[in-house]
């Protein structure tokens, strides 16, 4: 308004006496309008209005219109008759008031538009009255500038309005968040916490006091970092993040030890700087995940511990060896096989045999030194992985002690049993390419020890490489076998657990070589992966499976997929092409994958599995419960079916904890909308337990062995299946022995 008054004075100077009565009237009008505006500003200068009424909005628009009319009138009345210098002054004043006023009024968009275009209208009249050709171009420019100013003012109004709305919504959200947090603290199992710059707790809730075991009135005395450091040996990452001021999320800590141990997941971020301290405070949440962690520990123990002896199983031993290789550490593997154990089972029964295995495990543990890992590989085969930096006994000396100790008689009640042992030794060093080669070397040495009369130990040498030559022979025969059609799918039915009605089949690849004879999948699948033929073999399996699905009508056909296949970028399009060529509905094709796939490249695997699911293909997770990452990836991956590993099924009739675990898995799968299949059901007792825990489907020798398609048709029709049956153990999944570089894990966790 002050600018309006000053500009009005300059207009008077420019027009002078030529303005006459019109100039007096104009000055009076603009002074009144300006004073009215100044009065409004003065009366409201001390308060901030949270909102205005529509009436005030209209009054502001009217005030802007009066100002615009005054300045437009000034241009229309006095621009044309003025001299050149006065025209420049008038044009400058009017243009300045136009631009400044339009943007000053931008928060009242209609006021800005009315103000702008009233001035433009008066200016156009002034240019018309001047009646000079050059002013036609000036008029066009004026209209262009006014349009730009109008759009700019409207854009500024929209941005300002959006900012006001955002502030309003933010305030509302803060209120909602406060209410939710209050409700959360009162009802949730988690606890919120907040500290000052010194780490002292400033937010003290009953839930937090209960979790920490500290009276609520004494929480203010607690310095949180020091409290964690004194109660958890895993607090290093938390203290480091705290010292660096880095936020963290779902940081897992074990609080306490033994049966009283608790597990918490912590998330927090700095909130400073804290006023008056110069430091930063922290705010976060503690989630008690004790039950979930204990369940995960139980599953991990089941996956990496032999249930009979409590020793590490094959998976744990291989993971430990892989970890040692990754760290460049040297060591030895002792493969130990009991002599005459079959005689114990046959003469004294399997219960006595199990007790003998437990005694053997105890004796091996008593011999083990620091850095040794003792495990049971299966049956009566044990192993000792020696990774100590400076062992007290040399490997050959340890092997001799193992043979001597295991040759001592075992007292089982009135019975006195005798077993011996043979040992094969293989060195773990830089010459070993992978863990499988280490196991093969140790087994070759063991077999040589047994051939030499048992009760002996043999160190692996290159002369024992007959198995390697066999691998080379198989690899050479693979390409020829694929070209000549020597591979054939056999099918093992999957049935409803209640009605035993056939629901689908699992396709298992078989190879009958004209010279080498029947070659097991456990031998030719790793060979195909090594020589790069796994993709051709996989395509052949998918083609034959889809052809079978077309003949079997509504029965689904499951095909095991190698992780190497699924890592191929063209795998999804290949599946789509095969389905389209066979004319089979995608829902009838089930692809079974194992967790080694997720450990290799989880993001790529997730992308391709989702693409398969969108195609309509069903995806099953094979051997669920035997891998370290089952629970971590279960929600993220689009699985339709969980196949419960037969190691669980085998333990159902003997171990209550196994039954509890499988029951939990079945319930969890049902909540997640997944079906469950129990693999390896071989007895009526196992079937009864599987039914009791409400597993959806069963598969195993109790139902049927794998068979060719022609015999499968007879089986489905209820006709007797004649001729030789498939002697290949269906529990040997074709794709299980993959050579992928998974992160090293041991039975003790992810750190070696």
For each residue, the residues with C-beta under 8 A, 3 or more apart:
1: 4 5 34 35 37 38 41
2: 5 6 34 38
3: 6 7 97 100
4: 1 7 8 30 33 34 37 67 97
5: 1 2 8 9 30 31 34
6: 2 3 9 10
7: 3 4 10 11 93 96 97
8: 4 5 11 12 26 27 30 31 34
9: 5 6 12 13
10: 6 7 13 14 89 93
11: 7 8 14 15 23 26 74 78 90 93
12: 8 9 15 16 19 23 27
13: 9 10 16 89
14: 10 11 78 82 86 89 90
15: 11 12 18 19 23 78 82 86
16: 12 13 19
17: 20
18: 15 78 81 82
19: 12 15 16 22 23 24 26 77 78
20: 17 23 24
21: 24 25
22: 19 25 26 77
23: 11 12 15 19 20 26 27 78
24: 19 20 21 27 28
25: 21 22 28 29
26: 8 11 19 22 23 29 30 70 73 74 77
27: 8 12 23 24 30 31
28: 24 25 31 32
29: 25 26 32 33 66 70
30: 4 5 8 26 27 33 34 67 70
31: 5 8 27 28 34 35
32: 28 29 35 36
33: 4 29 30 36 37 63 66 67 70
34: 1 2 4 5 8 30 31 37 38 67
35: 1 31 32 38 39
36: 32 33 39 40 63
37: 1 4 33 34 40 41 63
38: 1 2 34 35 41 42
39: 35 36 42 43
40: 36 37 43 44
41: 1 37 38 44 45
42: 38 39 45
43: 39 40
44: 40 41 47 49
45: 41 42
46:
47: 44
48:
49: 44 52
50:
51:
52: 49 56 57
53: 56 57
54: 57 58
55: 58 59
56: 52 53 59 60
57: 52 53 54 60 61 108
58: 54 55 61 62
59: 55 56 62 63
60: 56 57 63 64 105 108 111
61: 57 58 64 65 108 110 111 114
62: 58 59 65 66
63: 33 36 37 59 60 66 67 111
64: 60 61 67 68 101 105 108 111 112 114 115
65: 61 62 68 69 111 114 115 118
66: 29 33 62 63 69 70
67: 4 30 33 34 63 64 70 71 101 115
68: 64 65 71 72 101 114 115 116 117 118 119
69: 65 66 72 73 118 122
70: 26 29 30 33 66 67 73 74
71: 67 68 74 75 94 97 98 118 119 122
72: 68 69 75 76 118 119 120 121 122 123 125
73: 26 69 70 76 77 122
74: 11 26 70 71 77 78 90 93 94 122
75: 71 72 78 79 90 91 94 119 122 123 125 126
76: 72 73 79 122 123 125 126 129
77: 19 22 26 73 74
78: 11 14 15 18 19 23 74 75 81 82 86 90
79: 75 76 82 87 90 91 94 123 126 127 129 130
80: 126 129 130 131
81: 18 78
82: 14 15 18 78 79 86 87 90
83: 86 87
84: 87 88
85: 88 89
86: 14 15 78 82 83 89 90
87: 79 82 83 84 90 91
88: 84 85 91 92
89: 10 13 14 85 86 92 93
90: 11 14 74 75 78 79 82 86 87 93 94
91: 75 79 87 88 94 95
92: 88 89 95 96
93: 7 10 11 74 89 90 96 97
94: 71 74 75 79 90 91 97 98 119 122 123
95: 91 92 98 99
96: 7 92 93 99 100
97: 3 4 7 71 93 94 100 101 119
98: 71 94 95 101 102 116 119 120 123 146 149
99: 95 96 102 103 149
100: 3 96 97 103 104
101: 64 67 68 97 98 104 105 112 115 116 119
102: 98 99 105 106 112 115 116 149 150 152 153
103: 99 100 106 112 149 152 153 156
104: 100 101
105: 60 64 101 102 108 111 112 115 153
106: 102 103 109 112 153 154 156 157 160
107: 157 160
108: 57 60 61 64 105 111 112 157
109: 106 112 113 153 154 157
110: 61 113 114
111: 60 61 63 64 65 105 108 114 115
112: 64 101 102 103 105 106 108 109 115 116 150 153 154 157
113: 109 110 116 117 150 153 154
114: 61 64 65 68 110 111 117 118
115: 64 65 67 68 101 102 105 111 112 118 119
116: 68 98 101 102 112 113 119 120 146 149 150 153
117: 68 113 114 120 121 146 150
118: 65 68 69 71 72 114 115 121 122
119: 68 71 72 75 94 97 98 101 115 116 122 123
120: 72 98 116 117 123 124 142 143 146
121: 72 117 118 124 125
122: 69 71 72 73 74 75 76 94 118 119 125 126
123: 72 75 76 79 94 98 119 120 126 127 142
124: 120 121 127 128 139 142 143
125: 72 75 76 121 122 128 129
126: 75 76 79 80 122 123 129 130
127: 79 123 124 130 135 136 138 139 142
128: 124 125 131 135 139
129: 76 79 80 125 126
130: 79 80 126 127 135
131: 80 128 135
132: 135
133: 136
134: 137 138
135: 127 128 130 131 132 138 139
136: 127 133 139 140
137: 134 140 141
138: 127 134 135 141 142
139: 124 127 128 135 136 142 143
140: 136 137 143 144
141: 137 138 144 145
142: 120 123 124 127 138 139 145 146
143: 120 124 139 140 146 147
144: 140 141 147 148
145: 141 142 148 149
146: 98 116 117 120 142 143 149 150
147: 143 144 150 151
148: 144 145 151 152
149: 98 99 102 103 116 145 146 152 153
150: 102 112 113 116 117 146 147 153 154
151: 147 148 154 155
152: 102 103 148 149 155 156
153: 102 103 105 106 109 112 113 116 149 150 156 157
154: 106 109 112 113 150 151 157 158
155: 151 152 158 159
156: 103 106 152 153 159 160
157: 106 107 108 109 112 153 154 160 161
158: 154 155 161 162
159: 155 156 162 163
160: 106 107 156 157 163 164
161: 157 158 164 165
162: 158 159 165 166
163: 159 160 166 167
164: 160 161 167 168
165: 161 162 168 169
166: 162 163 169 170
167: 163 164 170 171
168: 164 165 171 172
169: 165 166 172 173
170: 166 167 173 174
171: 167 168 174 175
172: 168 169 175 176
173: 169 170 176 177
174: 170 171 177 178
175: 171 172 178 179
176: 172 173 179 180
177: 173 174 180 181
178: 174 175 181 182
179: 175 176 182 183
180: 176 177 183 184
181: 177 178 184 185 192
182: 178 179 185 186
183: 179 180 186 187
184: 180 181 187 188 190 192
185: 181 182 188 191 192 205 207
186: 182 183
187: 183 184
188: 184 185 207
189: 207 287 288
190: 184 207 285 286 287 288
191: 185 205 207 208 210 211 285 286
192: 181 184 185 203 205 208 283 284 285
193: 201 203 208 224 268 283 284 285 286
194: 201 202 203 271 281 282 283 284
195: 198 199 200 201 202 224 281 282 283
196: 199 200 202 274 277 279 281
197: 272 273 274 277 278 279 280 281
198: 195 223 277 279
199: 195 196 223 224 225 226 242 282
200: 195 196 220 221 222 223 224
201: 193 194 195 204 208 219 220 222 224
202: 194 195 196 220 281
203: 192 193 194 208 283
204: 201 208 209 216 219 220
205: 185 191 192 208 209 216
206: 209 210 216
207: 185 188 189 190 191 210 211
208: 191 192 193 201 203 204 205 211 212 219 286
209: 204 205 206 212 213 214 215 216 219
210: 191 206 207 213
211: 191 207 208 264 286 288
212: 208 209 219 222 227
213: 209 210
214: 209 218 219 222
215: 209 218 219
216: 204 205 206 209 219
217: 220
218: 214 215 221 222
219: 201 204 208 209 212 214 215 216 222
220: 200 201 202 204 217
221: 200 218
222: 200 201 212 214 218 219 227
223: 198 199 200 226 227
224: 193 195 199 200 201 227 228 282
225: 199 228 229 235 238 239 242
226: 199 223 229 230
227: 212 222 223 224 230 231
228: 224 225 231 232 235 238 239 253 255
229: 225 226 232 235 239
230: 226 227
231: 227 228 235 255 256
232: 228 229 235 253 254 255 256
233: 254
234: 237 252 253 254
235: 225 228 229 231 232 238 239 253
236: 239 240
237: 234 240 241 248 251
238: 225 228 235 241 242 248 251 253 266
239: 225 228 229 235 236 242 243
240: 236 237 243 244
241: 237 238 244 246 247 248 251
242: 199 225 238 239 245 282
243: 239 240
244: 240 241
245: 242 270 280
246: 241
247: 241 268 269 270
248: 237 238 241 251 266 267 268 269
249: 267
250: 265 266 267
251: 237 238 241 248 265 266 267
252: 234 263 264 265 266 289 293
253: 228 232 234 235 238 263 264 265 266
254: 232 233 234 257 261 262 263
255: 228 231 232 261 262 263 264
256: 231 232 260 261 262
257: 254 260 261
258: 261
259:
260: 256 257
261: 254 255 256 257 258 290
262: 254 255 256 288 290
263: 252 253 254 255 288 289 290 292 293 294
264: 211 252 253 255 286 287 288 289
265: 250 251 252 253 286 287 289
266: 238 248 250 251 252 253 284 285 286 287
267: 248 249 250 251 284 285 287
268: 193 247 248 282 283 284 285
269: 247 248 282 283 284
270: 245 247 280 281 282
271: 194 274 280 281 282 283
272: 197 277 279 280 281
273: 197 277 278 279 280
274: 196 197 271 277 278 279 280 281
275:
276:
277: 196 197 198 272 273 274
278: 197 273 274
279: 196 197 198 272 273 274
280: 197 245 270 271 272 273 274
281: 194 195 196 197 202 270 271 272 274
282: 194 195 199 224 242 268 269 270 271
283: 192 193 194 195 203 268 269 271
284: 192 193 194 266 267 268 269
285: 190 191 192 193 266 267 268
286: 190 191 193 208 211 264 265 266
287: 189 190 264 265 266 267
288: 189 190 211 262 263 264
289: 252 263 264 265 292 293
290: 261 262 263 293 294
291: 294 295
292: 263 289 295 296
293: 252 263 289 290 296 297
294: 263 290 291 297 298
295: 291 292 298 299 664
296: 292 293 299 300 631
297: 293 294 300 301
298: 294 295 301 302 657 661
299: 295 296 302 303 625 630 631 661
300: 296 297 303 304 628 747
301: 297 298 304 305 747
302: 298 299 305 307 625 626 647 648 658 661
303: 299 300 313 315 625 626 627 628
304: 300 301 312 313 315 316 319 628 745 746 747
305: 301 302 310 311 312 313 316 747
306: 309 310 311 312 313 375 376
307: 302 647 651 655 658
308: 354 357 358 376
309: 306 357 358 360 361 376
310: 305 306 361
311: 305 306 361 364 365 374 375 376 382
312: 304 305 306 316 317 320 373 374 375 376 746 747
313: 303 304 305 306 316 317 375 376 377 747
314: 317 318 375 377 378
315: 303 304 318 319 626
316: 304 305 312 313 319 320 373 375 746 747
317: 312 313 314 320 321 373 375 377 383 385
318: 314 315 321 322 435 439
319: 304 315 316 322 323 744 745 746 747
320: 312 316 317 323 324 373 385 387 744 746 747 752
321: 317 318 324 325 331 333 385 428 435 438
322: 318 319 325 326 435 742 744
323: 319 320 326 327 744 745 746 752
324: 320 321 327 329 330 331 385 387 428 752
325: 321 322 328 329 428 432 434 435
326: 322 323 744
327: 323 324 752
328: 325 430
329: 324 325 387 428
330: 324 427 428 429 430
331: 321 324 371 385 386 387 388 427 428
332: 385 386 395 425 426 427 428
333: 321 383 384 385 386 425 426 428 438 439 441 442
334: 383 384 385 386 395 398 399 402 423 424 425 442
335: 377 381 383 423 424 425 426 439 442 443 445 446
336: 364 381 382 383 384 402 406 421 422 423 446
337: 380 381 382 421 422 423 446 450
338: 341 356 360 380 381 382 406 419 420 421
339: 419 420 421 422 450 454 455
340: 343 344 418 419 420
341: 338 344 345 353 356 379 380 419
342: 345 346
343: 340 346 347
344: 340 341 347 348 352 353 356 417 419
345: 341 342 348 349 350 352 353
346: 342 343
347: 343 344
348: 344 345 352 353 412 415 417
349: 345 352 353
350: 345 353 354
351: 354 355
352: 344 345 348 349 355 356 412 415 417
353: 341 344 345 348 349 350 356 357
354: 308 350 351 357 358
355: 351 352 358 359 412
356: 338 341 344 352 353 359 360 410 412 417 419
357: 308 309 353 354 360 361 376 380
358: 308 309 354 355 361 362
359: 355 356 362 363 410
360: 309 338 356 357 363 364 382 406 419
361: 309 310 311 357 358 364 365 374 376 382
362: 358 359 365 366
363: 359 360 366 367 405 406 408
364: 311 336 360 361 367 368 374 382 384 402 405 406
365: 311 361 362 368 374
366: 362 363 405
367: 363 364 398 401 402 405
368: 364 365 372 373 374 384
369: 372 386 388 391 392 393
370: 388
371: 331 386 387 388 389 391
372: 368 369 384 385 386 387 388 391
373: 312 316 317 320 368 384 385 387 746
374: 311 312 361 364 365 368 382 383 384 385
375: 306 311 312 313 314 316 317 382 383 384 385
376: 306 308 309 311 312 313 357 361 381 382 383
377: 313 314 317 335 381 382 383
378: 314 381
379: 341
380: 337 338 341 357
381: 335 336 337 338 376 377 378
382: 311 336 337 338 360 361 364 374 375 376 377
383: 317 333 334 335 336 374 375 376 377 442
384: 333 334 336 364 368 372 373 374 375 398 402
385: 317 320 321 324 331 332 333 334 372 373 374 375 428
386: 331 332 333 334 369 371 372 391 395 398
387: 320 324 329 331 371 372 373 428
388: 331 369 370 371 372 391
389: 371
390:
391: 369 371 372 386 388 394 395 398
392: 369
393: 369 397 398 401
394: 391 397 398
395: 332 334 386 391 398 399 425 427 459
396: 399 400 425 457 459
397: 393 394 400 401
398: 334 367 384 386 391 393 394 395 401 402
399: 334 395 396 402 403 423 425 457
400: 396 397 403 404 457
401: 367 393 397 398 404 405
402: 334 336 364 367 384 398 399 405 406 421 423 457
403: 399 400 406 407 420 421 422 423 455 456 457
404: 400 401 407 408
405: 363 364 366 367 401 402 408
406: 336 338 360 363 364 402 403 419 420 421
407: 403 404 418 419 420 421 455
408: 363 404 405
409: 416 417 418
410: 356 359 416 417 418 419
411: 415 416 417
412: 348 352 355 356 415 416 417
413:
414:
415: 348 352 411 412
416: 409 410 411 412
417: 344 348 352 356 409 410 411 412
418: 340 407 409 410
419: 338 339 340 341 344 356 360 406 407 410
420: 338 339 340 403 406 407 454 455
421: 336 337 338 339 402 403 406 407 455
422: 336 337 339 403 446 449 450 454 455 456 457
423: 334 335 336 337 399 402 403 446 449 456 457 458
424: 334 335 442 443 444 445 446 447 448 449 457 458 460
425: 332 333 334 335 395 396 399 442 445 457 458 459 460
426: 332 333 335 438 439 441 442 445 459 460
427: 330 331 332 395 431 432 459 460
428: 321 324 325 329 330 331 332 333 385 387 432 438
429: 330 432
430: 328 330
431: 427
432: 325 427 428 429 435 437 438 441
433: 437
434: 325 437 438 739
435: 318 321 322 325 432 438 439
436: 439 440 526 737 739
437: 432 433 434 440 441
438: 321 333 426 428 432 434 435 441 442
439: 318 333 335 426 435 436 442 443
440: 436 437 443 444 467 468
441: 333 426 432 437 438 444 445 460 464
442: 333 334 335 383 424 425 426 438 439 445 446 460
443: 335 424 439 440 446 447 467
444: 424 440 441 447 448 460 464 465 466 467
445: 335 424 425 426 441 442 448 449 458 459 460 464
446: 335 336 337 422 423 424 442 443 449 450 458
447: 424 443 444 450 451
448: 424 444 445 451 452 458 464
449: 422 423 424 445 446 452 454 456 457 458
450: 337 339 422 446 447 454
451: 447 448
452: 448 449 456 458
453: 456
454: 339 420 422 449 450
455: 339 403 407 420 421 422
456: 403 422 423 449 452 453
457: 396 399 400 402 403 422 423 424 425 449
458: 423 424 425 445 446 448 449 452 464
459: 395 396 425 426 427 445
460: 424 425 426 427 441 442 444 445 464
461: 464
462: 465
463:
464: 441 444 445 448 458 460 461 467
465: 444 462 468 469
466: 444 469 470
467: 440 443 444 464 470 471
468: 440 465 471 472
469: 465 466 472 473
470: 466 467 473 474
471: 467 468 474 475 523 527 530
472: 468 469 475 476
473: 469 470 476 477 516
474: 470 471 477 478 516 519 523 524 527
475: 471 472 478 527 530 531
476: 472 473 479 480
477: 473 474 480 481 513 515 516
478: 474 475 481 482 524 527 528 531 533 537
479: 476 482 483 531 533
480: 476 477 483 484
481: 477 478 484 486 487 511 513
482: 478 479 485 486 487 533 536 537 540
483: 479 480
484: 480 481
485: 482
486: 481 482 511 512 513 514
487: 481 482 509 510 511 537 540
488: 509 510 511 512 544 708
489: 507 508 509 510 541 544 545 548 709
490: 507 508 509 510 706 707 708 726 728
491: 505 506 507 508 548 557 706 707 708 709 712
492: 505 506 508 699 703 704 705 706 707 730
493: 502 504 505 699 703 704 712 715 716
494: 502 503 504 505 506 558 677 697 698 699 703
495: 499 500 501 502 503 697 698 699 703
496: 499 500 501 503 696 697
497: 500 678 687 690 691 694 695 696 697 698
498: 691
499: 495 496
500: 495 496 497 703
501: 495 496
502: 493 494 495 505 555 716
503: 494 495 496 555 556 697
504: 493 494 555 556 557 558 590 697
505: 491 492 493 494 502 548 552 555 556 557 558 712
506: 491 492 494 557 558 559 560 592 699 706 730
507: 489 490 491 541 544 545 548 557 558 559 560
508: 489 490 491 492 521 560 706 728 730 734
509: 487 488 489 490 521 525 537 541 734
510: 487 488 489 490 518 521 706 726 728
511: 481 486 487 488 518 519 521 524
512: 486 488 517 518 519
513: 477 481 486 516 517 518 519
514: 486
515: 477
516: 473 474 477 513 519
517: 512 513
518: 510 511 512 513 727 728
519: 474 511 512 513 516 523 524
520: 523 524 728 732
521: 508 509 510 511 524 525 728 732 733 734
522: 525 526 732 734 736 737
523: 471 474 519 520 526 527
524: 474 478 511 519 520 521 527 528
525: 509 521 522 528 529 534 537 562 734 735 737
526: 436 522 523 529 530 737 738 739
527: 471 474 475 478 523 524 530 531
528: 478 524 525 531 533 534 537
529: 525 526 532 534 562 564 738 739
530: 471 475 526 527 739
531: 475 478 479 527 528
532: 529 535
533: 478 479 482 528 536 537
534: 525 528 529 537 538 562 564 565
535: 532 538 539 564 565 568
536: 482 533 539 540
537: 478 482 487 509 525 528 533 534 540 541
538: 534 535 541 542 561 562 565
539: 535 536 542 543 574 578
540: 482 487 536 537 543 544
541: 489 507 509 537 538 544 545 559 560
542: 538 539 545 546 559 574 575 578 589
543: 539 540 546 547 578 581 582
544: 488 489 507 540 541 547 548
545: 489 507 541 542 548 549 557 559 589
546: 542 543 549 550 557 578 579 581 582 584 589
547: 543 544 550 551 582
548: 489 491 505 507 544 545 551 552 557 709
549: 545 546 552 555 556 557 582 584 588 589
550: 546 547 553 582 583 584
551: 547 548 709 713
552: 505 548 549 555 557 712 716
553: 550
554: 588
555: 502 503 504 505 549 552 588 716
556: 503 504 505 549 587 588 589 590 618
557: 491 504 505 506 507 545 546 548 549 552 588 589 590
558: 494 504 505 506 507 590 591 592 620
559: 506 507 541 542 545 589 590 591 592
560: 506 507 508 541 592 622 733 734 735
561: 538 565 566 591 592 593 735
562: 525 529 534 538 565 566 734 735 738
563: 566 567 593 594 596 597 600 605 735 738 740
564: 529 534 535 567 568 738 740
565: 534 535 538 561 562 568 571
566: 561 562 563 571 593 597 605 608 609
567: 563 564 571 597 600 601 604 605
568: 535 564 565 571 574
569:
570: 573 574
571: 565 566 567 568 574 575 608
572: 575 576 608 611 612 615
573: 570 576 577
574: 539 542 568 570 571 577 578
575: 542 571 572 578 579 589 591 612 615 617
576: 572 573 579 580 615
577: 573 574 580 581
578: 539 542 543 546 574 575 581 582
579: 546 575 576 582 584 585 586 589 615 617
580: 576 577 583
581: 543 546 577 578
582: 543 546 547 549 550 578 579
583: 550 580
584: 546 549 550 579 588 589
585: 579 588 616
586: 579 589 615 616 617
587: 556 616 617 618
588: 549 554 555 556 557 584 585
589: 542 545 546 549 556 557 559 575 579 584 586 617 618
590: 504 556 557 558 559 617 618 619 620 640 641
591: 558 559 561 575 612 617 618 619 620
592: 506 558 559 560 561 619 620 621 622 643
593: 561 563 566 597 605 609 619 620 621 622
594: 563 597 621 622 623 627 733 735 736 738
595: 598 599 621 623 626 627 628 629 630 633
596: 563 599 600 627 738 740 742
597: 563 566 567 593 594 600 601 605
598: 595 602 605 629 633 637
599: 595 596 602 627 629 740 742 743
600: 563 567 596 597 605 740 741 742
601: 567 597 604 605
602: 598 599 605 606 633 636
603: 606 607
604: 567 601 607 608
605: 563 566 567 593 597 598 600 601 602 608 609 637
606: 602 603 609 610 636 637
607: 603 604 610 611
608: 566 571 572 604 605 611 612
609: 566 593 605 606 612 613 619 637 638
610: 606 607 613 614 638
611: 572 607 608 614 615
612: 572 575 591 608 609 615 617 619 638
613: 609 610 616 617 618 619 638 640
614: 610 611
615: 572 575 576 579 586 611 612
616: 585 586 587 613
617: 575 579 586 587 589 590 591 612 613
618: 556 587 589 590 591 613 640 641
619: 590 591 592 593 609 612 613 637 638 639 640 641
620: 558 590 591 592 593 639 640 641 642 643 677
621: 592 593 594 595 624 630 634 637 639 641 642 643
622: 560 592 593 594 643 733
623: 594 595 626 627 643 645 679 733 736
624: 621 627 630 642 643 644 645 665
625: 299 302 303 630 644 645 648 661 662 665
626: 302 303 315 595 623 630 645 647
627: 303 594 595 596 599 623 624 630
628: 300 303 304 595 745 750
629: 595 598 599 632 633
630: 299 595 621 624 625 626 627 633 634
631: 296 299 634
632: 629
633: 595 598 602 629 630 636 637
634: 621 630 631 637 639 668 672
635: 672
636: 602 606 633
637: 598 605 606 609 619 621 633 634
638: 609 610 612 613 619
639: 619 620 621 634 642 674
640: 590 613 618 619 620 674 675
641: 590 618 619 620 621 674 675 676 677
642: 620 621 624 639 665 669 674 675 676 677
643: 592 620 621 622 623 624 676 677 679
644: 624 625 648 649 662 665 666 676 677 678 679 695
645: 623 624 625 626 648 649 679 680
646: 649 650 678 679 680 681 700 731
647: 302 307 626 650 651
648: 302 625 644 645 651 652 658 661 662 665
649: 644 645 646 652 662 678 679 680 681 686 690 700
650: 646 647 680 686
651: 307 647 648 654 655 658
652: 648 649 655 658 659 662 686 689 690
653: 683 685 686 689
654: 651 658
655: 307 651 652 658 659
656: 659 660
657: 298 660 661
658: 302 307 648 651 652 654 655 661 662
659: 652 655 656 662 663 689 693
660: 656 657 663 664
661: 298 299 302 625 648 657 658 664 665
662: 625 644 648 649 652 658 659 665 666 678 693 695
663: 659 660 666 667 693
664: 295 660 661 667 668
665: 624 625 642 644 648 661 662 668 669 676
666: 644 662 663 669 670 676 693 694 695
667: 663 664 670 671
668: 634 664 665 671 672
669: 642 665 666 672 674 675 676
670: 666 667 673 674 676 694
671: 667 668
672: 634 635 668 669
673: 670
674: 639 640 641 642 669 670
675: 640 641 642 669 696 697
676: 641 642 643 644 665 666 669 670 695 696 697
677: 494 620 641 642 643 644 695 696 697 698 699
678: 497 644 646 649 662 681 686 690 695 697 698 699 700
679: 623 643 644 645 646 649 699 700 731
680: 645 646 649 650 699 700 701 730 731
681: 646 649 678 686 687 690 698 699 700 701 702 703
682: 686 700 701 702
683: 653 686 687 702
684: 687 688 702
685: 653 688 689
686: 649 650 652 653 678 681 682 683 689 690 700 702
687: 497 681 683 684 690 691 698 702
688: 684 685 691 692
689: 652 653 659 685 686 692 693
690: 497 649 652 678 681 686 687 693 695 698
691: 497 498 687 688 694 695
692: 688 689
693: 659 662 663 666 689 690
694: 497 666 670 691
695: 497 644 662 666 676 677 678 690 691 698
696: 496 497 675 676 677
697: 494 495 496 497 503 504 675 676 677 678
698: 494 495 497 677 678 681 687 690 695 702 703
699: 492 493 494 495 506 677 678 679 680 681 703
700: 646 649 678 679 680 681 682 686 703 730
701: 680 681 682 704 705 730
702: 681 682 683 684 686 687 698
703: 492 493 494 495 500 681 698 699 700
704: 492 493 701 707 715
705: 492 701 725 726 730
706: 490 491 492 506 508 510 726 728 730
707: 490 491 492 704 711 712 715 721 725 726
708: 488 490 491 711 712
709: 489 491 548 551 712 713
710: 713 714
711: 707 708 714 715 721 723
712: 491 493 505 552 707 708 709 715 716
713: 551 709 710 716 717
714: 710 711 717 719 720 721 722
715: 493 704 707 711 712 718 719 721
716: 493 502 552 555 712 713
717: 713 714
718: 715
719: 714 715
720: 714
721: 707 711 714 715 725
722: 714
723: 711
724: 727
725: 705 707 721
726: 490 510 705 706 707 730
727: 518 724
728: 490 508 510 518 520 521 706 732
729: 732
730: 492 506 508 680 700 701 705 706 726
731: 646 679 680
732: 520 521 522 728 729 736
733: 521 560 594 622 623 736
734: 508 509 521 522 525 560 562
735: 525 560 561 562 563 594 738
736: 522 594 623 732 733
737: 436 522 525 526
738: 526 529 562 563 564 594 596 735
739: 434 436 526 529 530
740: 563 564 596 599 600
741: 600
742: 322 596 599 600 745
743: 599 750
744: 319 320 322 323 326 750 752
745: 304 319 323 628 742 749 750
746: 304 312 316 319 320 323 373 749 750 751 752
747: 300 301 304 305 312 313 316 319 320
748: 751
749: 745 746
750: 628 743 744 745 746
751: 746 748
752: 320 323 324 327 744 746
